[in-house]
Amino acid sequence: MSVSSKAIILIGGPSKGTRMRPLTLDTPKPLFPIAGRPLIWHHIRALSKVHGITEVFLIGFYEDAVFAPFLKDVSREFKNLSVKYMREYQALGTAGGLYHFRDTILRGTPGQIFVLHADICCSFPLKELQDFHGTHRGLVSMLGVRVPKETASKYGCIVPDTQTKQVLHYVEKPEGFISDLINGGVYLLEAQGFFDAIRAAMVRKSQQETEDPYSYQDDLLRLEQDVVVPLCDDKKVFVYETLDFWRQIKSAGSALPANALYLNQYRTTNPEMLTKAKAGGPEIVEPVHIDATAQVDPSAKIGPSVSIGPGVMIGAGVRVKESIILDNVTVDKNAIVNNAIIAADCRIGAWARIEGEPLNPASVDDSPTKQTICILANNVTVARDVLVRCCIVLPQKTLTSNWWNEVLL
Ligand code: GTP
């Protein structure tokens, strides 16, 4: 028997996603196109496949209007789901928003609630998580992922009981090494019990304020540190480890591996989203997504792991690989785009080369200046024959000479 459930995607707000700049200057990070679809479309697609979920809430602190067109699109596409945006009046923290909207979330007494971070890319094994949840008597099942040991301290680290999978110890971004099993940002919760735990965390926080009025307390209630950690101490949290793909999307550069992973996943889940080679068409090295309104010269070669957005024009002899090209970009003849993200309305001249190097998955520093991929923000013009290598180029720039390893303001 399936339990009625709802889902929440924590989408943050304009002050979040700063490491994705300059790509998020115009598009909020949750709507940044990855594999031809907004980042959180992939979350919603996965949720739409889970039997029993009827409502999905996006909780964040962006202006309402920002998500209106997206909500319209997904409501049309996923008819079995009602998807709504609920706006925090200010950043309330990853648990503060849940608490603020508790009455709406708990309306109709859902048995279970999925909570998903927006800034991840993964196969969302939600059915597996649901099955796992049925095997224990805890309040929370979280998705665990193994990462390279040297990167683990960037995440919430989990030490589970190897037999029961109960979480014995959880530390958010520890100073030293604790475990290479980390929190993947996907939870399944027992609704009532979990909201009682959030309320208890709220009470603890205000008690601290009363006891020590001079201690610094912000207005944020954090899901992991303030709610999940005490629940681990109460033996109420269990971890389901996935061996399938998972990546965090923090820096602009992490959009490229996410793009490659989702395109690869489409081979089995959404083959209709992939572009196949056609007689008389461009050479395609799969997987590739080319929007139906893009025009690609038959002598161009595209792929692997390339997404090309609406209205893009790709000229003769152009080579594009491992890249995302957004709306209305023009790439003139014989240009090369490799390991790059080209934002909307850019113009790339003939014989120009826009090139980066693949991201090292074990890299611990994902700050924008340490990125090796090449990023052109909106409306950049690159003149013919110009080489732009491993650069971040801010909006509206015109480049008429070669550049490498620079942030061009
Ligand atoms: P950082 O590395 O510091 O970014 O931490 P993290 O990876 O643990 O991520 P964080 O906890 O900041 O965010 C997890 C998810 O929650 C992301 O999708 C954020 O956009 C979202 N989020 C973060 N803060 C808030 C908040 O105050 N309100 C809401 N609704 N969402 C938030």
Residues whose N, C-alpha, C, O or C-beta is under 5 A from the ligand:
A	BS01	GTP	L10 I11 G12 K16 I59 G60 A91 L92 G93 T94 G97 H117 A118 D119
